[in-house]
Amino acid sequence: MPDLHYTDPRLAALYDQESGWSPDRDFYLALPERPGSDILDLGCGTGLLCEAYAANGHRVTGVDPAGSMLEAARRKPHGSEVSWVHASAEEFRSDERFDLIVMTGHAFQVHLTDREIDASMQTMRRHLKPGGRVVFESRNPAIDWARIWNFDTTVRLESESVAITREFLGFDGDILTFELRYRLPSETLTSTSRIRFLSRAAIERRLVESELRVDALYGDWDRSRFDAGRSVEIIFVARAAL
């Protein structure tokens, strides 16, 4: 089954209610080091963070492979101030260079192969200005994700309630498979997704091979120190290797 929560326009409309503003977005919003920064958001989804950057006066490019997500992004109040690009992180190419490149919402984990990871990191390295930063996060594989993955919630889509269930299906090596079920009044939509869990060391090796170096490493959105056994997040801040 395809990842309908990326491709179905009805589910794209639910995305902001399901995954609205949160501490991770506060973290990313505070990252620009100067006014009017040039920012690239790879895997921007419905553009919630892009719009916030634009509202703060930054020049923003949002990139996503899902057209339905970009359509929702363009309709946001500051959507006309953002350059939206329909592409994957691996494929994106531009003559522009950026002060800050971000990949949020665990989008890094949708890269299931080393080739995809390397291509995305090379995109980041290629588009960095001198002194620019790359920032992204991945979930810590040391956490018992099978135990805590499942959830149920209800959100509103216009005048209708939509029940959402996330169910862990299993691990195959370092790849987790899960289902998202959306129970609309008229039907239930099911999307199957796969994401990859790499260790801090494995990700750092790929950064080094892409000529990026880790400048800072955090274990949570409050910038606390990464603890290999306890931190839920692995948050990387990288710069071009000298």
Buried (B, 14 or more C-beta within 10 A) or exposed (E): EEBBBBBBEBBBBBBBBBBEEEEBBEBBBEBBEEEEBBBBBBBBBBBBBBBBBBBBEBBBBBBBBBBBBBBBBBEBEBBEBBBBBBBBBBEBEBEEBBBBBBBBBBBBBBBEEBEBBBBBBBBBBBBBBEEBBBBBBBBBBBBEBEEEBEEEEEBEBEEEEBEBBBBBBEEEEBBBBBBBBBBBEEEEBBBBBBBBBBBBEBBBEBBBEBBBEBEEBBBBBEEEEBEEEEBBBBBBBBBBEE
